[in-house]
Amino acid sequence: VQLQAFGGGLVQAGGSLRLSCAASGLTFSRYVMGWFRQAPGKQRELDASITIGGSTNYRDSVKGRSTISRDNAKNTVYLQMNSLTPEDTAVYFCAASWRSSGPPYDYWGQGTEVTVSS
């Protein structure tokens, strides 16, 4: 199983980024997918998740700013992030869980770094 996250980069505050995570080696449509962030010196935390049926869940601080989506035909999950602030600076990871309830997640991508400048 391989999850490859990409799309990170340097963006100014107020800007947007779309992260992508391409999955291989698993039946993607049967997995709950999540996007996590890990800021410097902090623990990894869940930003958003999407079920096999397309239901979504967001952490309060990103609600209204981020949108998670999936394309099962492309085995890819996305995270559209808008109105970015320096507090969004982190390494972002995608993860997959075979449990319909989500965590714990079984497979992890390598992370893509997002830096938001003020």
Secondary structure, 3 states (H helix, E strand, C coil): CEEEEECCEEEECCCCEEEEEEEECCCHHHCEEEEEEECCCCCCEEEEEECCCCCEEECHHHCCCEEEEEECCCCEEEEEECCCCHHHCEEEEEEEECCCCCCCCCEECCCEEEEEEC
